[in-house]
């Protein structure tokens, strides 16, 4: 059974560069709050999705697939 069949988001296990960068910043600067990045996964997805949306709105271009899924 894959993640989509189990009810998980399609990209739950596919961390792109934005997701990895945010997790790295949390680990480095987040103190105790940033140590468990999997616990914050849902919030992180909302943050990176918002950042993608702002980029696309400001530039009129899609975020490159290499950077974002």
PyMOL Python script that loads the backbone (N, CA, C, O; Angstrom):
from pymol import cmd

cmd.read_pdbstr("""\
ATOM      1  N   UNK A   1       0.850  -1.179   0.000  1.00  0.00           N
ATOM      2  CA  UNK A   1       0.000   0.000   0.000  1.00  0.00           C
ATOM      3  C   UNK A   1       0.894   1.241   0.000  1.00  0.00           C
ATOM      4  O   UNK A   1       1.807   1.339   0.820  1.00  0.00           O
ATOM      5  N   UNK A   2       0.647   2.178  -0.898  1.00  0.00           N
ATOM      6  CA  UNK A   2       1.457   3.388  -0.921  1.00  0.00           C
ATOM      7  C   UNK A   2       0.841   4.455  -0.030  1.00  0.00           C
ATOM      8  O   UNK A   2      -0.251   4.260   0.503  1.00  0.00           O
ATOM      9  N   UNK A   3       1.523   5.574   0.137  1.00  0.00           N
ATOM     10  CA  UNK A   3       1.072   6.625   1.053  1.00  0.00           C
ATOM     11  C   UNK A   3      -0.259   7.223   0.653  1.00  0.00           C
ATOM     12  O   UNK A   3      -1.060   7.570   1.522  1.00  0.00           O
ATOM     13  N   UNK A   4      -0.519   7.353  -0.641  1.00  0.00           N
ATOM     14  CA  UNK A   4      -1.780   7.942  -1.065  1.00  0.00           C
ATOM     15  C   UNK A   4      -2.940   7.043  -0.687  1.00  0.00           C
ATOM     16  O   UNK A   4      -3.992   7.540  -0.285  1.00  0.00           O
ATOM     17  N   UNK A   5      -2.777   5.733  -0.806  1.00  0.00           N
ATOM     18  CA  UNK A   5      -3.834   4.812  -0.433  1.00  0.00           C
ATOM     19  C   UNK A   5      -4.066   4.822   1.071  1.00  0.00           C
ATOM     20  O   UNK A   5      -5.192   4.626   1.527  1.00  0.00           O
ATOM     21  N   UNK A   6      -3.007   5.048   1.844  1.00  0.00           N
ATOM     22  CA  UNK A   6      -3.120   5.044   3.301  1.00  0.00           C
ATOM     23  C   UNK A   6      -3.707   6.345   3.834  1.00  0.00           C
ATOM     24  O   UNK A   6      -3.949   6.461   5.035  1.00  0.00           O
ATOM     25  N   UNK A   7      -3.940   7.320   2.971  1.00  0.00           N
ATOM     26  CA  UNK A   7      -4.519   8.581   3.406  1.00  0.00           C
ATOM     27  C   UNK A   7      -3.485   9.638   3.733  1.00  0.00           C
ATOM     28  O   UNK A   7      -3.845  10.733   4.166  1.00  0.00           O
ATOM     29  N   UNK A   8      -2.217   9.342   3.540  1.00  0.00           N
ATOM     30  CA  UNK A   8      -1.154  10.313   3.789  1.00  0.00           C
ATOM     31  C   UNK A   8      -1.047  11.238   2.585  1.00  0.00           C
ATOM     32  O   UNK A   8      -1.418  10.856   1.475  1.00  0.00           O
ATOM     33  N   UNK A   9      -0.542  12.459   2.794  1.00  0.00           N
ATOM     34  CA  UNK A   9      -0.339  13.360   1.667  1.00  0.00           C
ATOM     35  C   UNK A   9       0.587  12.730   0.626  1.00  0.00           C
ATOM     36  O   UNK A   9       1.443  11.915   0.968  1.00  0.00           O
ATOM     37  N   UNK A  10       0.418  13.103  -0.630  1.00  0.00           N
ATOM     38  CA  UNK A  10       1.195  12.520  -1.712  1.00  0.00           C
ATOM     39  C   UNK A  10       2.693  12.721  -1.521  1.00  0.00           C
ATOM     40  O   UNK A  10       3.480  11.869  -1.932  1.00  0.00           O
ATOM     41  N   UNK A  11       3.108  13.831  -0.906  1.00  0.00           N
ATOM     42  CA  UNK A  11       4.528  14.123  -0.767  1.00  0.00           C
ATOM     43  C   UNK A  11       5.016  13.952   0.671  1.00  0.00           C
ATOM     44  O   UNK A  11       5.981  14.601   1.073  1.00  0.00           O
ATOM     45  N   UNK A  12       4.367  13.092   1.443  1.00  0.00           N
ATOM     46  CA  UNK A  12       4.729  12.933   2.855  1.00  0.00           C
ATOM     47  C   UNK A  12       6.164  12.453   3.027  1.00  0.00           C
ATOM     48  O   UNK A  12       6.842  12.858   3.971  1.00  0.00           O
ATOM     49  N   UNK A  13       6.635  11.594   2.124  1.00  0.00           N
ATOM     50  CA  UNK A  13       7.990  11.074   2.242  1.00  0.00           C
ATOM     51  C   UNK A  13       8.946  11.725   1.253  1.00  0.00           C
ATOM     52  O   UNK A  13      10.144  11.443   1.276  1.00  0.00           O
ATOM     53  N   UNK A  14       8.440  12.582   0.395  1.00  0.00           N
ATOM     54  CA  UNK A  14       9.249  13.239  -0.621  1.00  0.00           C
ATOM     55  C   UNK A  14       9.583  14.643  -0.171  1.00  0.00           C
ATOM     56  O   UNK A  14       8.852  15.586  -0.474  1.00  0.00           O
ATOM     57  N   UNK A  15      10.666  14.787   0.541  1.00  0.00           N
ATOM     58  CA  UNK A  15      11.071  16.108   1.017  1.00  0.00           C
ATOM     59  C   UNK A  15      11.911  16.774  -0.063  1.00  0.00           C
ATOM     60  O   UNK A  15      12.949  16.253  -0.472  1.00  0.00           O
ATOM     61  N   UNK A  16      11.447  17.931  -0.518  1.00  0.00           N
ATOM     62  CA  UNK A  16      12.209  18.671  -1.514  1.00  0.00           C
ATOM     63  C   UNK A  16      13.215  19.576  -0.805  1.00  0.00           C
ATOM     64  O   UNK A  16      13.308  19.569   0.422  1.00  0.00           O
ATOM     65  N   UNK A  17      13.960  20.348  -1.580  1.00  0.00           N
ATOM     66  CA  UNK A  17      15.002  21.204  -1.007  1.00  0.00           C
ATOM     67  C   UNK A  17      14.441  22.242  -0.039  1.00  0.00           C
ATOM     68  O   UNK A  17      15.080  22.558   0.965  1.00  0.00           O
ATOM     69  N   UNK A  18      13.252  22.775  -0.329  1.00  0.00           N
ATOM     70  CA  UNK A  18      12.643  23.751   0.589  1.00  0.00           C
ATOM     71  C   UNK A  18      12.323  23.107   1.930  1.00  0.00           C
ATOM     72  O   UNK A  18      12.598  23.683   2.983  1.00  0.00           O
ATOM     73  N   UNK A  19      11.740  21.907   1.889  1.00  0.00           N
ATOM     74  CA  UNK A  19      11.410  21.199   3.129  1.00  0.00           C
ATOM     75  C   UNK A  19      12.674  20.877   3.926  1.00  0.00           C
ATOM     76  O   UNK A  19      12.720  21.076   5.140  1.00  0.00           O
ATOM     77  N   UNK A  20      13.687  20.384   3.238  1.00  0.00           N
ATOM     78  CA  UNK A  20      14.941  20.036   3.914  1.00  0.00           C
ATOM     79  C   UNK A  20      15.623  21.271   4.492  1.00  0.00           C
ATOM     80  O   UNK A  20      16.190  21.216   5.583  1.00  0.00           O
ATOM     81  N   UNK A  21      15.569  22.383   3.766  1.00  0.00           N
ATOM     82  CA  UNK A  21      16.163  23.624   4.252  1.00  0.00           C
ATOM     83  C   UNK A  21      15.468  24.140   5.498  1.00  0.00           C
ATOM     84  O   UNK A  21      16.125  24.585   6.439  1.00  0.00           O
ATOM     85  N   UNK A  22      14.148  24.083   5.509  1.00  0.00           N
ATOM     86  CA  UNK A  22      13.393  24.523   6.683  1.00  0.00           C
ATOM     87  C   UNK A  22      13.695  23.621   7.878  1.00  0.00           C
ATOM     88  O   UNK A  22      13.874  24.117   8.991  1.00  0.00           O
ATOM     89  N   UNK A  23      13.754  22.316   7.667  1.00  0.00           N
ATOM     90  CA  UNK A  23      14.075  21.395   8.757  1.00  0.00           C
ATOM     91  C   UNK A  23      15.474  21.641   9.300  1.00  0.00           C
ATOM     92  O   UNK A  23      15.699  21.577  10.509  1.00  0.00           O
ATOM     93  N   UNK A  24      16.405  21.921   8.411  1.00  0.00           N
ATOM     94  CA  UNK A  24      17.775  22.211   8.840  1.00  0.00           C
ATOM     95  C   UNK A  24      17.816  23.469   9.700  1.00  0.00           C
ATOM     96  O   UNK A  24      18.499  23.500  10.724  1.00  0.00           O
ATOM     97  N   UNK A  25      17.090  24.502   9.290  1.00  0.00           N
ATOM     98  CA  UNK A  25      17.039  25.743  10.073  1.00  0.00           C
ATOM     99  C   UNK A  25      16.391  25.494  11.432  1.00  0.00           C
ATOM    100  O   UNK A  25      16.831  26.048  12.440  1.00  0.00           O
ATOM    101  N   UNK A  26      15.356  24.670  11.467  1.00  0.00           N
ATOM    102  CA  UNK A  26      14.718  24.342  12.744  1.00  0.00           C
ATOM    103  C   UNK A  26      15.693  23.641  13.683  1.00  0.00           C
ATOM    104  O   UNK A  26      15.763  23.953  14.872  1.00  0.00           O
ATOM    105  N   UNK A  27      16.441  22.696  13.135  1.00  0.00           N
ATOM    106  CA  UNK A  27      17.386  21.965  13.975  1.00  0.00           C
ATOM    107  C   UNK A  27      18.490  22.875  14.500  1.00  0.00           C
ATOM    108  O   UNK A  27      18.934  22.733  15.639  1.00  0.00           O
ATOM    109  N   UNK A  28      18.927  23.807  13.663  1.00  0.00           N
ATOM    110  CA  UNK A  28      20.032  24.676  14.045  1.00  0.00           C
ATOM    111  C   UNK A  28      19.584  25.805  14.975  1.00  0.00           C
ATOM    112  O   UNK A  28      20.277  26.116  15.944  1.00  0.00           O
ATOM    113  N   UNK A  29      18.445  26.414  14.693  1.00  0.00           N
ATOM    114  CA  UNK A  29      18.026  27.607  15.423  1.00  0.00           C
ATOM    115  C   UNK A  29      16.785  27.406  16.285  1.00  0.00           C
ATOM    116  O   UNK A  29      16.420  28.301  17.047  1.00  0.00           O
ATOM    117  N   UNK A  30      16.131  26.256  16.183  1.00  0.00           N
ATOM    118  CA  UNK A  30      14.847  26.066  16.840  1.00  0.00           C
ATOM    119  C   UNK A  30      14.906  25.664  18.297  1.00  0.00           C
ATOM    120  O   UNK A  30      13.864  25.593  18.948  1.00  0.00           O
ATOM    121  N   UNK A  31      16.082  25.396  18.833  1.00  0.00           N
ATOM    122  CA  UNK A  31      16.167  24.967  20.219  1.00  0.00           C
ATOM    123  C   UNK A  31      15.414  23.671  20.421  1.00  0.00           C
ATOM    124  O   UNK A  31      15.435  22.803  19.548  1.00  0.00           O
ATOM    125  N   UNK A  32      14.756  23.521  21.543  1.00  0.00           N
ATOM    126  CA  UNK A  32      14.015  22.296  21.854  1.00  0.00           C
ATOM    127  C   UNK A  32      12.850  22.099  20.893  1.00  0.00           C
ATOM    128  O   UNK A  32      12.511  20.964  20.559  1.00  0.00           O
ATOM    129  N   UNK A  33      12.232  23.196  20.442  1.00  0.00           N
ATOM    130  CA  UNK A  33      11.097  23.095  19.534  1.00  0.00           C
ATOM    131  C   UNK A  33      11.503  22.487  18.201  1.00  0.00           C
ATOM    132  O   UNK A  33      10.723  21.740  17.610  1.00  0.00           O
ATOM    133  N   UNK A  34      12.696  22.784  17.714  1.00  0.00           N
ATOM    134  CA  UNK A  34      13.120  22.341  16.398  1.00  0.00           C
ATOM    135  C   UNK A  34      13.741  20.968  16.356  1.00  0.00           C
ATOM    136  O   UNK A  34      14.116  20.512  15.276  1.00  0.00           O
ATOM    137  N   UNK A  35      13.867  20.292  17.466  1.00  0.00           N
ATOM    138  CA  UNK A  35      14.533  18.999  17.474  1.00  0.00           C
ATOM    139  C   UNK A  35      13.707  17.894  16.824  1.00  0.00           C
ATOM    140  O   UNK A  35      14.276  16.995  16.205  1.00  0.00           O
ATOM    141  N   UNK A  36      12.398  17.936  16.946  1.00  0.00           N
ATOM    142  CA  UNK A  36      11.541  16.900  16.373  1.00  0.00           C
ATOM    143  C   UNK A  36      10.864  17.446  15.123  1.00  0.00           C
ATOM    144  O   UNK A  36       9.731  17.924  15.187  1.00  0.00           O
ATOM    145  N   UNK A  37      11.547  17.377  13.993  1.00  0.00           N
ATOM    146  CA  UNK A  37      11.023  17.968  12.769  1.00  0.00           C
ATOM    147  C   UNK A  37       9.850  17.178  12.199  1.00  0.00           C
ATOM    148  O   UNK A  37       8.989  17.761  11.540  1.00  0.00           O
ATOM    149  N   UNK A  38       9.792  15.875  12.432  1.00  0.00           N
ATOM    150  CA  UNK A  38       8.660  15.093  11.931  1.00  0.00           C
ATOM    151  C   UNK A  38       7.361  15.495  12.636  1.00  0.00           C
ATOM    152  O   UNK A  38       6.287  15.438  12.036  1.00  0.00           O
ATOM    153  N   UNK A  39       7.451  15.892  13.880  1.00  0.00           N
ATOM    154  CA  UNK A  39       6.279  16.345  14.614  1.00  0.00           C
ATOM    155  C   UNK A  39       5.728  17.633  13.999  1.00  0.00           C
ATOM    156  O   UNK A  39       4.519  17.865  14.026  1.00  0.00           O
ATOM    157  N   UNK A  40       6.596  18.456  13.452  1.00  0.00           N
ATOM    158  CA  UNK A  40       6.216  19.743  12.864  1.00  0.00           C
ATOM    159  C   UNK A  40       5.982  19.648  11.360  1.00  0.00           C
ATOM    160  O   UNK A  40       5.850  20.680  10.702  1.00  0.00           O
ATOM    161  N   UNK A  41       5.928  18.454  10.801  1.00  0.00           N
ATOM    162  CA  UNK A  41       5.855  18.247   9.354  1.00  0.00           C
ATOM    163  C   UNK A  41       4.662  18.969   8.722  1.00  0.00           C
ATOM    164  O   UNK A  41       4.812  19.592   7.671  1.00  0.00           O
ATOM    165  N   UNK A  42       3.496  18.897   9.333  1.00  0.00           N
ATOM    166  CA  UNK A  42       2.304  19.537   8.772  1.00  0.00           C
ATOM    167  C   UNK A  42       2.442  21.042   8.700  1.00  0.00           C
ATOM    168  O   UNK A  42       2.075  21.660   7.700  1.00  0.00           O
ATOM    169  N   UNK A  43       2.968  21.631   9.754  1.00  0.00           N
ATOM    170  CA  UNK A  43       3.189  23.080   9.779  1.00  0.00           C
ATOM    171  C   UNK A  43       4.237  23.460   8.748  1.00  0.00           C
ATOM    172  O   UNK A  43       4.090  24.458   8.042  1.00  0.00           O
ATOM    173  N   UNK A  44       5.296  22.663   8.660  1.00  0.00           N
ATOM    174  CA  UNK A  44       6.359  22.943   7.693  1.00  0.00           C
ATOM    175  C   UNK A  44       5.831  22.909   6.264  1.00  0.00           C
ATOM    176  O   UNK A  44       6.224  23.734   5.439  1.00  0.00           O
ATOM    177  N   UNK A  45       4.947  21.963   5.966  1.00  0.00           N
ATOM    178  CA  UNK A  45       4.371  21.891   4.621  1.00  0.00           C
ATOM    179  C   UNK A  45       3.568  23.148   4.304  1.00  0.00           C
ATOM    180  O   UNK A  45       3.635  23.660   3.186  1.00  0.00           O
ATOM    181  N   UNK A  46       2.818  23.642   5.267  1.00  0.00           N
ATOM    182  CA  UNK A  46       2.048  24.866   5.058  1.00  0.00           C
ATOM    183  C   UNK A  46       2.975  26.054   4.797  1.00  0.00           C
ATOM    184  O   UNK A  46       2.695  26.892   3.940  1.00  0.00           O
ATOM    185  N   UNK A  47       4.077  26.120   5.542  1.00  0.00           N
ATOM    186  CA  UNK A  47       5.042  27.210   5.375  1.00  0.00           C
ATOM    187  C   UNK A  47       5.677  27.155   3.999  1.00  0.00           C
ATOM    188  O   UNK A  47       5.732  28.169   3.304  1.00  0.00           O
ATOM    189  N   UNK A  48       6.164  25.972   3.589  1.00  0.00           N
ATOM    190  CA  UNK A  48       6.834  25.878   2.291  1.00  0.00           C
ATOM    191  C   UNK A  48       5.845  26.033   1.141  1.00  0.00           C
ATOM    192  O   UNK A  48       6.200  26.590   0.102  1.00  0.00           O
ATOM    193  N   UNK A  49       4.607  25.551   1.303  1.00  0.00           N
ATOM    194  CA  UNK A  49       3.595  25.758   0.264  1.00  0.00           C
ATOM    195  C   UNK A  49       3.287  27.245   0.108  1.00  0.00           C
ATOM    196  O   UNK A  49       3.117  27.733  -1.009  1.00  0.00           O
ATOM    197  N   UNK A  50       3.217  27.958   1.220  1.00  0.00           N
ATOM    198  CA  UNK A  50       2.992  29.397   1.173  1.00  0.00           C
ATOM    199  C   UNK A  50       4.135  30.128   0.493  1.00  0.00           C
ATOM    200  O   UNK A  50       3.916  31.058  -0.283  1.00  0.00           O
ATOM    201  N   UNK A  51       5.359  29.703   0.788  1.00  0.00           N
ATOM    202  CA  UNK A  51       6.529  30.320   0.157  1.00  0.00           C
ATOM    203  C   UNK A  51       6.513  30.081  -1.350  1.00  0.00           C
ATOM    204  O   UNK A  51       6.829  30.983  -2.126  1.00  0.00           O
ATOM    205  N   UNK A  52       6.146  28.872  -1.765  1.00  0.00           N
ATOM    206  CA  UNK A  52       6.037  28.578  -3.199  1.00  0.00           C
ATOM    207  C   UNK A  52       4.992  29.470  -3.849  1.00  0.00           C
ATOM    208  O   UNK A  52       5.222  30.024  -4.925  1.00  0.00           O
ATOM    209  N   UNK A  53       3.848  29.609  -3.197  1.00  0.00           N
ATOM    210  CA  UNK A  53       2.777  30.444  -3.730  1.00  0.00           C
ATOM    211  C   UNK A  53       3.198  31.897  -3.873  1.00  0.00           C
ATOM    212  O   UNK A  53       2.895  32.541  -4.877  1.00  0.00           O
ATOM    213  N   UNK A  54       3.901  32.415  -2.863  1.00  0.00           N
ATOM    214  CA  UNK A  54       4.385  33.799  -2.943  1.00  0.00           C
ATOM    215  C   UNK A  54       5.386  33.983  -4.076  1.00  0.00           C
ATOM    216  O   UNK A  54       5.345  34.983  -4.793  1.00  0.00           O
ATOM    217  N   UNK A  55       6.283  33.019  -4.233  1.00  0.00           N
ATOM    218  CA  UNK A  55       7.262  33.090  -5.322  1.00  0.00           C
ATOM    219  C   UNK A  55       6.555  33.109  -6.672  1.00  0.00           C
ATOM    220  O   UNK A  55       6.859  33.934  -7.533  1.00  0.00           O
ATOM    221  N   UNK A  56       5.603  32.187  -6.845  1.00  0.00           N
ATOM    222  CA  UNK A  56       4.900  32.098  -8.121  1.00  0.00           C
ATOM    223  C   UNK A  56       4.062  33.344  -8.397  1.00  0.00           C
ATOM    224  O   UNK A  56       3.962  33.787  -9.541  1.00  0.00           O
ATOM    225  N   UNK A  57       3.464  33.905  -7.355  1.00  0.00           N
ATOM    226  CA  UNK A  57       2.663  35.122  -7.536  1.00  0.00           C
ATOM    227  C   UNK A  57       3.548  36.311  -7.891  1.00  0.00           C
ATOM    228  O   UNK A  57       3.191  37.126  -8.742  1.00  0.00           O
ATOM    229  N   UNK A  58       4.711  36.408  -7.233  1.00  0.00           N
ATOM    230  CA  UNK A  58       5.602  37.545  -7.459  1.00  0.00           C
ATOM    231  C   UNK A  58       6.302  37.485  -8.811  1.00  0.00           C
ATOM    232  O   UNK A  58       6.502  38.516  -9.453  1.00  0.00           O
ATOM    233  N   UNK A  59       6.677  36.276  -9.251  1.00  0.00           N
ATOM    234  CA  UNK A  59       7.453  36.152 -10.483  1.00  0.00           C
ATOM    235  C   UNK A  59       6.632  35.730 -11.684  1.00  0.00           C
ATOM    236  O   UNK A  59       7.039  35.950 -12.825  1.00  0.00           O
ATOM    237  N   UNK A  60       5.475  35.124 -11.438  1.00  0.00           N
ATOM    238  CA  UNK A  60       4.679  34.601 -12.547  1.00  0.00           C
ATOM    239  C   UNK A  60       5.231  33.306 -13.095  1.00  0.00           C
ATOM    240  O   UNK A  60       4.765  32.831 -14.131  1.00  0.00           O
ATOM    241  N   UNK A  61       6.215  32.718 -12.427  1.00  0.00           N
ATOM    242  CA  UNK A  61       6.843  31.477 -12.873  1.00  0.00           C
ATOM    243  C   UNK A  61       6.664  30.403 -11.809  1.00  0.00           C
ATOM    244  O   UNK A  61       6.545  30.700 -10.620  1.00  0.00           O
ATOM    245  N   UNK A  62       6.647  29.153 -12.255  1.00  0.00           N
ATOM    246  CA  UNK A  62       6.575  28.030 -11.328  1.00  0.00           C
ATOM    247  C   UNK A  62       7.938  27.832 -10.678  1.00  0.00           C
ATOM    248  O   UNK A  62       8.972  28.139 -11.272  1.00  0.00           O
ATOM    249  N   UNK A  63       7.926  27.317  -9.455  1.00  0.00           N
ATOM    250  CA  UNK A  63       9.171  26.973  -8.766  1.00  0.00           C
ATOM    251  C   UNK A  63       9.774  25.774  -9.496  1.00  0.00           C
ATOM    252  O   UNK A  63       9.057  24.811  -9.768  1.00  0.00           O
ATOM    253  N   UNK A  64      11.065  25.803  -9.822  1.00  0.00           N
ATOM    254  CA  UNK A  64      11.674  24.685 -10.547  1.00  0.00           C
ATOM    255  C   UNK A  64      11.495  23.353  -9.807  1.00  0.00           C
ATOM    256  O   UNK A  64      11.578  23.301  -8.580  1.00  0.00           O
ATOM    257  N   UNK A  65      11.251  22.285 -10.561  1.00  0.00           N
ATOM    258  CA  UNK A  65      11.047  20.968  -9.967  1.00  0.00           C
ATOM    259  C   UNK A  65      12.258  20.500  -9.171  1.00  0.00           C
ATOM    260  O   UNK A  65      12.116  19.719  -8.230  1.00  0.00           O
ATOM    261  N   UNK A  66      13.422  20.960  -9.530  1.00  0.00           N
ATOM    262  CA  UNK A  66      14.623  20.570  -8.804  1.00  0.00           C
ATOM    263  C   UNK A  66      14.584  21.071  -7.359  1.00  0.00           C
ATOM    264  O   UNK A  66      15.139  20.438  -6.461  1.00  0.00           O
ATOM    265  N   UNK A  67      13.927  22.205  -7.145  1.00  0.00           N
ATOM    266  CA  UNK A  67      13.855  22.818  -5.825  1.00  0.00           C
ATOM    267  C   UNK A  67      12.619  22.367  -5.065  1.00  0.00           C
ATOM    268  O   UNK A  67      12.672  22.185  -3.848  1.00  0.00           O
ATOM    269  N   UNK A  68      11.516  22.187  -5.762  1.00  0.00           N
ATOM    270  CA  UNK A  68      10.241  21.950  -5.099  1.00  0.00           C
ATOM    271  C   UNK A  68       9.456  20.884  -5.843  1.00  0.00           C
ATOM    272  O   UNK A  68       9.490  20.825  -7.072  1.00  0.00           O
ATOM    273  N   UNK A  69       8.737  20.024  -5.083  1.00  0.00           N
ATOM    274  CA  UNK A  69       7.905  19.019  -5.757  1.00  0.00           C
ATOM    275  C   UNK A  69       6.517  19.519  -5.956  1.00  0.00           C
ATOM    276  O   UNK A  69       5.677  18.808  -6.507  1.00  0.00           O
TER     277      UNK A  69
END
""", "prot")
cmd.dss("prot")
cmd.show_as("cartoon", "prot")
cmd.util.cbc("prot")
cmd.orient("prot")
